[in-house]
C-alpha cells in the first residue's frame, strides 16, 4: 500500500496440512512455540500457535494438501484501512474489506484481502487480539514486537510483476538481491527495520512458501532448537551458518508441510539510510546444504 498505508511487519501465517498433529509436535517439541490458550473464529480443528503476547502467530488448518493459505501483514493504522482500500480500488487494485466472519477467524479488528500476481492471498490487518505473556516450555524467546514475527520467502513465477506489486502497491523496500542466472534470483524486501520481512524467489513457475524464518533472542536458543531437531530426527536441510546478506546465524530444517523452517538470531536491522545492493557469493560460514537444489519446491 506504500504511501496509502504503512506496514508493520509479518504478523501471521496460515498454512494447510493433512495432519495438524504433526505440526503440533514439531512446533512445540522442536521450535519452542506453544498452542494458543484462546483461539479466534469457529472451532474447525485449526491449530493456532503462539510465540509472543499475541493470541496467535501461526495457524495450521486441516486440509487435503499441504499449502500456504495466507500471509498477514500488520498495519499500525487500522483506522486508515477502509480509506486505503477505497483508494487502491480506484487505482485498479483488486482488494476488498474482510468480512465479519473473516475478521473473527483471524482475531483482528480490521482486515483487507488481496491477491499478489502469483495468486498468494495477502491480508493486511490491524487491531490484533493479545493474550497472556508467552512462556515456551523449551525456554525459547523470540524477536517480534514492531519487527513482526520473522520473515517468509515466496516462490513467484513472474519476478517483475511480483516486485511491482510488493514495492509499488504494498510499499516494501528492497534491501538486497542476488541472481542465479538469466531472469532467476531472490529479492529481499523490508517494511520495518528488519532487514527483510519478505523475499521473492524466482526459479521457474512455482508458487507457495519456500521457507518461514523465526528469529530467537540468542544463539543458545538456536543451538538448543538444533539439538532438539537432531534428537527428533527432523531433516536438517542446511547446517548452522551465518548469512552474508543479513548477518543472521541460523539453520534450516524441513517442516511438516514441506517448506523449510529457519531458526536464527542476530538478524541485521537497517534504517532509512540503507542503500539497496546486489550481493554475490555464499554465506560467511556454514549453511552447508543451502544450494540451488535446496531451494527447489518439495512435497509436504
C-alpha positions as CSV (number, residue, x, y, z in Angstrom):
1,X,0.0,0.0,0.0
2,X,3.1,2.2,0.0
3,X,2.1,5.7,0.8
4,X,-1.5,4.6,1.2
5,X,-0.9,2.7,4.4
6,X,2.2,1.8,6.5
7,X,3.0,-1.8,7.1
8,X,4.5,-3.1,10.4
9,X,5.9,-6.5,9.5
10,X,4.8,-10.1,9.0
11,X,2.0,-10.6,11.6
12,X,0.8,-14.1,11.0
13,X,1.0,-17.1,8.6
14,X,-1.7,-19.6,7.7
15,X,-0.9,-23.0,6.2
16,X,-2.9,-26.1,5.5
17,X,-1.8,-29.6,6.5
18,X,-3.3,-33.1,6.2
19,X,-2.1,-33.9,9.7
20,X,-2.0,-30.8,12.1
21,X,-0.9,-33.2,14.9
22,X,2.5,-33.5,13.2
23,X,2.7,-29.7,13.2
24,X,1.9,-29.6,16.9
25,X,4.7,-32.0,17.8
26,X,7.2,-30.1,15.5
27,X,6.2,-26.6,16.7
28,X,6.2,-27.4,20.4
29,X,8.8,-30.0,20.6
30,X,11.4,-28.5,18.3
31,X,10.7,-24.9,17.5
32,X,9.6,-23.9,21.1
33,X,6.2,-22.5,20.2
34,X,3.1,-23.0,22.3
35,X,-0.5,-23.7,21.5
36,X,-2.8,-20.7,21.8
37,X,-4.8,-20.7,25.0
38,X,-7.7,-18.8,23.4
39,X,-8.5,-19.2,19.7
40,X,-10.3,-17.0,17.2
41,X,-13.2,-17.9,14.9
42,X,-15.1,-21.2,14.7
43,X,-13.6,-24.5,16.1
44,X,-12.8,-26.4,13.0
45,X,-9.7,-28.3,14.1
46,X,-7.3,-25.5,13.3
47,X,-4.1,-25.4,15.4
48,X,-3.1,-21.9,16.5
49,X,0.4,-21.4,17.7
50,X,1.9,-18.6,19.9
51,X,5.4,-17.1,20.0
52,X,4.7,-13.9,22.0
53,X,1.9,-12.0,23.6
54,X,-0.3,-12.1,20.5
55,X,-3.2,-14.5,20.6
56,X,-1.6,-16.5,17.8
57,X,1.1,-16.2,15.0
58,X,0.8,-19.4,13.0
59,X,-2.4,-21.2,12.1
60,X,-2.4,-24.8,10.8
61,X,-5.7,-25.5,9.1
62,X,-6.8,-29.1,8.3
63,X,-6.6,-29.7,4.6
64,X,-6.2,-32.4,2.0
65,X,-2.9,-31.0,0.8
66,X,0.0,-29.1,2.4
67,X,0.0,-25.5,1.2
68,X,0.3,-21.8,2.1
69,X,-3.2,-20.3,2.8
70,X,-2.3,-16.7,3.6
71,X,0.3,-14.2,4.9
72,X,-0.9,-11.4,7.1
73,X,1.0,-8.1,7.3
74,X,0.1,-5.7,10.1
75,X,-0.7,-2.0,9.8
76,X,-0.4,0.3,12.8
77,X,-3.1,2.4,11.2
78,X,-6.1,0.2,11.4
79,X,-8.5,3.2,11.3
80,X,-7.0,4.2,7.9
81,X,-7.6,0.8,6.4
82,X,-11.1,1.4,4.8
83,X,-9.9,4.6,3.1
84,X,-6.8,2.9,1.8
85,X,-8.9,0.0,0.4
86,X,-11.0,2.6,-1.5
87,X,-8.0,4.4,-2.9
88,X,-6.4,1.2,-4.0
89,X,-9.6,0.1,-5.7
90,X,-9.6,3.4,-7.6
91,X,-6.1,2.6,-8.8
92,X,-7.3,-0.7,-10.2
93,X,-6.0,-3.0,-7.4
94,X,-8.3,-5.9,-6.6
95,X,-8.7,-5.5,-2.8
96,X,-11.7,-5.9,-0.5
97,X,-12.5,-5.5,3.1
98,X,-12.6,-8.6,5.1
99,X,-16.0,-9.9,6.2
100,X,-17.1,-10.0,9.8
101,X,-16.5,-13.8,9.7
102,X,-13.0,-13.4,8.3
103,X,-12.1,-10.8,11.0
104,X,-13.4,-13.1,13.7
105,X,-11.4,-16.0,12.2
106,X,-8.2,-14.0,12.4
107,X,-8.9,-12.3,15.7
108,X,-8.4,-8.8,14.3
109,X,-10.4,-5.6,14.3
110,X,-9.7,-4.6,10.7
111,X,-8.8,-6.6,7.6
112,X,-8.2,-6.2,3.9
113,X,-7.7,-9.1,1.4
114,X,-5.6,-9.0,-1.8
115,X,-4.0,-11.5,-4.1
116,X,-0.5,-11.0,-5.4
117,X,0.3,-11.6,-9.1
118,X,1.2,-15.2,-8.2
119,X,-2.1,-15.8,-6.6
120,X,-0.9,-15.8,-3.0
121,X,-3.5,-14.5,-0.6
122,X,-2.2,-11.4,1.2
123,X,-4.0,-9.9,4.2
124,X,-3.5,-6.5,5.8
125,X,-4.8,-6.3,9.3
126,X,-5.0,-4.1,12.3
127,X,-6.1,-4.4,15.9
128,X,-5.0,-8.0,16.7
129,X,-6.1,-9.7,19.9
130,X,-3.4,-10.0,22.6
131,X,-3.4,-12.6,25.3
132,X,-1.2,-13.6,28.3
133,X,2.5,-13.5,28.0
134,X,4.1,-16.2,26.0
135,X,6.0,-18.9,28.0
136,X,7.8,-21.5,25.9
137,X,8.0,-24.9,27.6
138,X,11.5,-25.1,25.9
139,X,12.6,-21.7,27.3
140,X,12.7,-20.2,23.8
141,X,12.4,-16.5,23.4
142,X,11.5,-14.9,20.0
143,X,12.2,-11.5,18.5
144,X,8.8,-9.9,17.5
145,X,7.3,-6.6,18.6
146,X,7.5,-3.9,16.0
147,X,9.7,-6.1,13.8
148,X,6.9,-8.6,13.2
149,X,7.2,-12.4,13.6
150,X,10.1,-13.1,11.3
151,X,10.2,-13.5,7.5
152,X,8.7,-15.5,4.7
153,X,10.2,-16.5,1.3
154,X,7.7,-16.9,-1.5
155,X,8.1,-18.6,-4.9
156,X,6.9,-16.3,-7.7
157,X,6.7,-17.3,-11.4
158,X,6.9,-13.6,-12.6
159,X,9.5,-11.8,-10.7
160,X,9.0,-8.3,-12.2
161,X,5.2,-8.5,-11.6
162,X,5.8,-9.6,-8.0
163,X,8.3,-6.8,-7.4
164,X,6.0,-4.2,-8.8
165,X,3.1,-5.4,-6.6
166,X,5.1,-5.6,-3.3
167,X,7.1,-2.4,-3.9
168,X,4.6,-0.1,-5.7
169,X,1.3,-1.4,-4.2
170,X,2.3,-2.5,-0.7
171,X,5.3,-0.2,-0.3
172,X,8.0,-2.7,0.6
173,X,11.6,-1.5,0.1
174,X,14.3,-3.7,-1.4
175,X,17.3,-4.4,0.8
176,X,19.4,-6.7,-1.3
177,X,19.1,-9.1,-4.2
178,X,21.1,-11.8,-5.9
179,X,20.8,-13.5,-9.3
180,X,21.2,-17.2,-10.1
181,X,21.1,-16.9,-13.9
182,X,19.1,-15.1,-16.6
183,X,15.9,-14.0,-15.0
184,X,16.4,-16.1,-11.9
185,X,17.1,-14.8,-8.4
186,X,15.9,-13.8,-5.0
187,X,15.0,-10.3,-3.8
188,X,14.8,-9.4,-0.1
189,X,12.2,-6.8,0.9
190,X,11.6,-4.9,4.1
191,X,8.7,-2.9,5.7
192,X,10.3,-2.4,9.2
193,X,13.8,-2.1,10.5
194,X,14.2,-5.9,10.0
195,X,16.5,-6.5,7.0
196,X,13.7,-8.3,5.3
197,X,10.2,-9.5,6.2
198,X,9.6,-11.0,2.8
199,X,11.7,-12.4,0.0
200,X,10.6,-13.2,-3.6
201,X,12.3,-16.3,-5.1
202,X,12.0,-16.9,-8.8
203,X,13.2,-20.3,-10.0
204,X,10.5,-21.1,-12.6
205,X,6.7,-21.5,-12.4
206,X,6.5,-22.4,-8.8
207,X,4.3,-20.6,-6.2
208,X,3.9,-21.1,-2.5
209,X,6.1,-20.8,0.6
210,X,9.8,-21.8,0.3
211,X,10.6,-21.1,4.0
212,X,9.5,-19.4,7.1
213,X,12.0,-17.8,9.4
214,X,11.6,-17.4,13.2
215,X,14.1,-15.3,15.0
216,X,15.2,-16.1,18.5
217,X,16.8,-13.8,21.1
218,X,20.0,-15.7,21.5
219,X,22.4,-18.1,19.9
220,X,21.7,-20.5,22.7
221,X,18.0,-20.6,21.7
222,X,19.1,-21.5,18.1
223,X,21.5,-24.2,19.3
224,X,19.0,-25.8,21.6
225,X,16.5,-25.9,18.8
226,X,19.1,-27.5,16.6
227,X,19.7,-30.1,19.3
228,X,16.0,-30.9,19.6
229,X,15.7,-31.2,15.8
230,X,18.5,-33.7,15.7
231,X,17.1,-35.6,18.6
232,X,13.7,-35.9,16.9
233,X,15.4,-36.8,13.5
234,X,13.9,-33.8,11.7
235,X,15.7,-33.5,8.3
236,X,18.3,-30.7,8.5
237,X,18.4,-29.0,5.1
238,X,21.1,-26.5,6.0
239,X,23.7,-26.7,8.8
240,X,24.3,-23.9,11.2
241,X,25.8,-20.8,9.5
242,X,25.9,-17.1,9.2
243,X,24.2,-15.3,6.2
244,X,26.2,-12.7,4.4
245,X,23.1,-10.6,3.4
246,X,21.5,-10.0,6.8
247,X,24.2,-11.5,9.2
248,X,21.7,-14.0,10.7
249,X,23.1,-17.1,12.4
250,X,20.7,-19.9,11.6
251,X,19.9,-23.4,10.5
252,X,17.2,-24.8,8.2
253,X,15.0,-27.8,8.7
254,X,12.2,-29.4,6.8
255,X,8.8,-28.7,8.4
256,X,5.7,-30.9,8.3
257,X,4.2,-29.1,5.3
258,X,7.3,-29.4,3.0
259,X,8.6,-25.9,3.2
260,X,11.6,-25.2,5.4
261,X,11.6,-23.6,8.8
262,X,14.7,-21.4,9.6
263,X,15.6,-20.8,13.2
264,X,18.0,-17.9,13.6
265,X,19.3,-15.0,15.7
266,X,21.3,-11.7,15.3
267,X,19.4,-10.5,12.2
268,X,20.5,-7.2,10.8
269,X,18.4,-4.1,11.5
270,X,18.6,-1.3,8.9
271,X,17.4,2.3,8.7
272,X,16.3,4.8,6.1
273,X,19.9,5.4,5.1
274,X,20.3,1.8,3.9
275,X,21.3,1.6,0.2
276,X,19.9,-1.5,-1.7
277,X,22.6,-3.6,-3.3
278,X,23.2,-6.8,-5.2
279,X,25.3,-9.4,-3.3
280,X,27.2,-12.3,-4.7
281,X,28.9,-15.4,-3.3
282,X,27.9,-17.6,-0.5
283,X,27.5,-17.2,3.3
284,X,30.1,-16.0,5.8
285,X,30.4,-19.6,7.1
286,X,28.4,-22.8,7.4
287,X,24.9,-23.3,5.9
288,X,26.2,-26.4,4.2
289,X,23.4,-27.8,2.1
290,X,21.9,-24.4,1.3
291,X,22.4,-24.6,-2.5
292,X,20.3,-24.2,-5.6
293,X,18.8,-27.7,-5.2
294,X,17.7,-27.0,-1.6
295,X,15.7,-24.0,-2.9
296,X,13.5,-26.1,-5.2
297,X,10.0,-26.9,-4.0
298,X,9.3,-30.3,-2.3
299,X,6.2,-32.2,-1.3
300,X,4.8,-31.9,2.2
